[in-house]
Amino acid sequence: MKLLKLVPDNTNVKFLRWRLPFYIISLILMAASWGAVLTNGLNLGVDFVGGQMIRATFVESTEAPVAELRDDIAGLGYGAPIIQRFGQPNEVSIRMRLPEGKDAVQVKDLADQMTNAIVGEMEANYPGVRIDGVDSVSGKVSSELFETGMLALLAAMIAIAIYIWVRFEWQFGVGALFALVHDVTLTLGLFALTQMEFDLNIVAAILAIIGYSLNDTIVVYDRVRENLKKYRKMPMEELLDLSVNETLPRTIMTSMTTLMVLLALMFLGPATTFGFAAAIAFGIFVGTYSSIYMAAPILIWLKVNSNSFVPQESATDRQEKIARGEI
Amino acid sequence: MLDFPRWKRIWLWGLTLAGVFLALPSLTMLAGERWPSQLPDPEINLGLDLAGGSHILLEADTAQVRSLRLEAMEEEVRRALRDADPSIAIGDISTANGRLSFMVEDESQVDAAREVLLPMTEGVGLTGQRDWTINVVDGQRFIFEPTEVGLNQAVENAMDTATDVVRRRIDELGTREPTIIRQGDDRIVVQVPGLDDPQALKALLGQTAKLEFKLVDQTALPTDIAQGIVPPGSQILPFAPDASQQGAIAVRRLGGIQGDQLTNAQQGYDQNGTPVVNITFNQEGGRKFAALTTANVGKPFAIILDGEVLSAPNINEPILGGSAQISGGFSVDSANALAISLRSGALPIDLQIVEERTVGPDLGADSIRKGVLALMIGGAAVLAFMFATYGRFGLYANAAIFLNVLIILGIMALLGTTLTLPGIAGFVLTIGTAVDANVLINERIREERRRGRRVVQAVEVGYREAQRAIIDANVTNVIAGVLLFLFGSGPIRGFAIVLIIGIVTSVFTAVTMTRMWVAGYLRKHRPSDLNI
């Protein structure tokens, strides 16, 4: 049987030759992402800002009447709703801000009344509408969810960088962390730009991206470490190119297989996982790119060389080296 | 490396088959079939996003515990002093600023009072720490201050009781398999699968159901009450919105009885056919109620529910039978809800809904169907692709993936964890990383063959060299997974559980199992070349 080969044998692409322009492009993209986050803001779901969210399916039509629905609900006097398509064209999510009230109990009562009014209005005006779910999150809980979500992201990134530092060398830890910051930033930028809803599921998606991107980075770094021991005299740029090329078949194969499942989940899976799967699919592109163009070149600039993995010198040697300013 | 003695093979297959067997009941459930009930059935729990149902997060008002404890202490101090020595008179009682302070009027009795009160401050626990500190200032003024330990213990007890009460109330609703868990210091999570209209549930949880009988203070003038002027020793309480009287009424703060010593509460009708709640006291409650009504014949007393007066009837004659009827403008539903609440006991603390999520059962079923379909189609594409790329070695990898998914399901069923929608996405990612392990190994074997290594050696080097990167990658993923689980909530945790279990099992299936199969192939066929 003739087997499939995605990358021909002995492929040798000079990836690292273009490292400077790609770095500049990436830095610009990162700045643009922050710009988008700051100007557009993230379209935070009720998980993070509190409020009421009603999900509904218009069973009998192919497309949800978003504009009419917006007018109808705004006409109820509870303020303007944020209505978004959600998965299929006939599925929508309707978000409302929590009404003002003197205390939390009253706010909850008013919010319930509001939800009942909206659901009543929809059921009266749109036959064949199915209410799929109602989420109601208080301001207190939402700010907690936001804080713990961000904390989880930060803690994961730092813990991972420390692990890589311990397993490899500090330069690799810095490189991996930088690649992660790059991936997370661009993903946030995507969400700011497209205004897809950013909720707890997306935080989980970003953590999955971190895991995947890191997986990629580690595979490249592992090969770099191996080659550094094997080819002591090879210039760093050439060695990085060799390592990236050697791991290229694996990189492409793994990205392809994971993307296959994600695409299936995006287009065949339930509406609630669309944003989640889209985020991870995007993250896989960015993560693969960052392992090659962000994580690898940084090793040159941080002056990794074949001495980095020479069997460890004794403590006194090390202190002498520190005294001579070599470390 | 490629040496697998018989005992090792038996072990590996045993573990794998155990995992697969544990997964079978869950698989049949996901496919919408019934698992024969006579077989053991460790099934995974489906999260509410898949099964449909209501999720409600309740938060307790812990500040309330502080004030309730002060009130209870005040009553206790009075009782203890009265029982010990009725000549000790106290006055100028205040419960402001989170502490109880009062004067002993005769300075010579301060020591005697202290003797009586000191034992009341000891904690229930064995730590010897006190629940309260007592200080005597200015010679006559006692100050009771709750200690941090005592207060925390009280909150803890109140939360435990509240959780029990919530559970009893939901059981009364007769819904299927509710989950009620305490979360953190002051929260309770309630999850009721299959319940898509939580109104009745919310009404039930929102009611504290603290029933009290207090004497009406007849000395208070209606004009004073209207202006909010409180006679000493009394308090002003509003009538409930549905009560037959409107406005407010003054009742004696002390000397009433609590309606918590009940054996039963049922919705019923009075002689006019109006819905009422009939309550039956237990022996002690009945005795207290008899004493109260005997001593106050001809006077009105207030029936108070959660700080609102339901009614204030006259005591026409002593009520000795241990049962009573509560009226208060009820509908059949509200009388029924109150009866349930009273039967299940009062909440020791007010609970408030801070998060509520409801998923319709249609959406849930739809999500499972689509999620499983996506997983099957995506998975099939991956399997085909792996086979086309690595041939025989791809088949080994595919078998490993297949077993991996089953073993993850089995372990989840064994641990009783919950499968959520993000959990299904976790499966997707796990498949991705499990495939990656085999891709790493197979690519490495290809590479080593290209460099001219002989078959067995290439396979050995491939597994050895790839393993390092696989371990590093998986450890970092476990780190991310554990942090997700620790910090995350709800959907994030569901994802983290699958991720963590999946990482462990995928190393087992993708590395160990495939190596065993490859070793078997090499030993049996001794190929001189590999089609990889």
Interface residues (C-beta under 8 A of the other chain):
Chain A: M1 L3 L4 K5 L6 D9 R55 T57 A104 V105 K108 D112 R130 I131 D132 G133 V134 D135 S136 V137 S138 K140 V141 L145 T148 G149 L151 A152 A155 A156 A159 I160 Y163 I164 R167 L200 N201 V203 A204 A205 L207 A208 I210 G211 Y212 L214 N215 I218 V219 D222 R223 E226 E246 T247 P249 R250 M253 T254 M256 T257 T258 M260 V261 L262 L263 A264 L265 F267 L268 G269 P270 T272 T273 F276 A277 I280
Chain B: D49 L57 E59 K202 Q352 I353 V354 E355 E356 R357 T358 V359 G360 D362 L363 D366 S367 K370 G371 L373 A374 L375 I377 G378 G379 A381 V382 F385 M386 A388 T389 Y390 G391 L421 P422 I424 A425 G426 V428 L429 I431 G432 T433 V435 D436 V439 L440 E443 R446 E447 R450 E465 R468 A469 D472 A473 V475 T476 N477 I479 A480 G481 L483 L484 L486 F487 G488 S489 G490 P491 I492 F495 A496 L499 N531 I532
